[in-house]
Amino acid sequence: MERRRFGLDASTKRLLADPRAVEVLERHVPQLVGFVGAHPVAEELSIRDVAALRPEEFPESTTEALGEDLERLNHQLEPAVSQLPDTSDGGRPDLRPTR
């Protein structure tokens, strides 16, 4: 099973470590970067945790939109399944270049 890199359950530390995720956060909750900077213990909290602690800054609609954009970012980072070699017959794929 694949672990999602980004999402509402990821730590803010993980999200703030990636510029692509920071861009998404700044679009939806620009105050989060400053909040985590002022409260380093918040680095271990997830977005859901922070939203529960600060509901006035994280209305449900904002949290949902943020989650959707983080999920979209995950999909952009995944390789396209159609481009992977077919191993459905149990054999190893032939990865030699064709001429």
Sequence and secondary structure as in RCSB ss.txt:
>XXXX:A:sequence
MERRRFGLDASTKRLLADPRAVEVLERHVPQLVGFVGAHPVAEELSIRDVAALRPEEFPESTTEALGEDLERLNH
QLEPAVSQLPDTSDGGRPDLRPTR
>XXXX:A:secstr
    SSSTTSBHHHHHTSHHHHHHHHHH THHHHHHHH GGGGGSBHHHHHHH TTTS HHHHHHHHHHHHHHHH
HHS  GGGS   TTSS    S   
